[in-house]
Every structure is written in C-alpha cells, then in structure tokens.
C-alpha cells in the first residue's frame, strides 16, 4: 500500500530524512515515534507527494507516488499538522464538502457527526470551534470516506479522552477492514494499543523498532535515542 525505498530529502542546513526504508501493508497499523524534529512529518509529506525526494522512490498502491492517478487519491485519508477546513462554513458543510471532493456520498457526513460526537456542533462555523473540536472535524473528514490508506500526523493532539477512544476504535476498525494506517504520535502508551509495529526515528533516520507489547516503552525509547545521539556524536568527532 505504501513503501519507501532508500528515500532521502535534505533541507537547507542538513535536516531532513535519510535512507528511509519503510513499508505499510494492507490491514497494518504502523506508528512513527520520535522527538520533535526527528523527521516524522517530513516522512508523511513524502508519502502524500507534498514533498519530492532527492533520492529513492516512494510508492503508493504499487506506483511511484508522482505517477498515481488523480482518481486513486480518493482512496487516501490524511491529516498533517492542522485540519483543513473552510473556516466560514459549518461543521456539517465541511464534512459534506470533504465527501464530495473525494467522490464519496455526502450523506456519510451524518454518520461522521454521530461517530465523532459532533451533532451539537453541526451548525457551528468551523472558525468558532475549540482546538479539540477542530481536530475531531479534521479526523472525521480524513476517515469518513473509508480510505484504503490513512496517514495521520499526531492525530491525538488536543483530543479529550473520549475522542482518543473514538480515534483508537476508528483506526483499529479501518485496519480490520483492510486499510493501511501510518500514524505518528508522542503518546507511546496510546500507539502501543493500536500499532502492529512502532518505528523509532531520530535525526532523520530510522533507528529501530519498539515492541508494542514491551514494558516501559518510554525508557526504551529514550535509551534508544540517547544511544543513537551518542553514536552520531562519536562518528562526527572521528571525521
């Protein structure tokens, strides 16, 4: 469904991602974890053709991402950094328009309002929503058309505990229906509940995996990052 083959992209100053090899299969939930600036959002932008790699190949549904037909993008649902919505339109209007833009039945919006507990906000303009409710609308628009590939960057941001459970159920349900899910998060305990694999990123590199069933994931995470930082510093000194 989604693959990265030795993918790199560099920003001015040297930041970016380097030599990424990642696959996300149908029915699989893959989580990305890492400190701020590790490269998680860059990886996701590459997956969605928002960025082009300097080297390597990103494939979506088996095709190089730049060659994916426009109609096939209807099978993708994503939320990167901030929800995309029309601020002057209501929640209901935004949900219906999101369906139509993806060629899906706009009546899905009614189900989304119920699933994400947005009925009481349906006729409120998006710009008047709290951050948490904006995030719920963004997630609803990303998932309501039953995408085959889901890419979500820090989807739990600003969500209350009830909405976190709704998100968890939605992603597990999508994976059970055969969707491929790529999600980044700082919340290790939450991704451990849903992920088949947890990929650890640091300084633009993939440096290993965490076992979702492992104990004390936070300690394992920080120990891995510290070892990688130490090894990188040592390599820099010997050059």
PyMOL commands that set and color helices and strands:
alter all, ss='L'
color gray80, all
select helices_A, chain A and resi 40-47+65-67+70-75+91-101+108-115+119-121+126-128+131-143+161-176+188-194+217-238
alter helices_A, ss='H'
color red, helices_A
select strands_A, chain A and resi 2-10+16-24+29-33+55-60+63-64+76-79+149-153+180-184+197-202+205-210
alter strands_A, ss='S'
color yellow, strands_A
deselect
rebuild
show_as cartoon
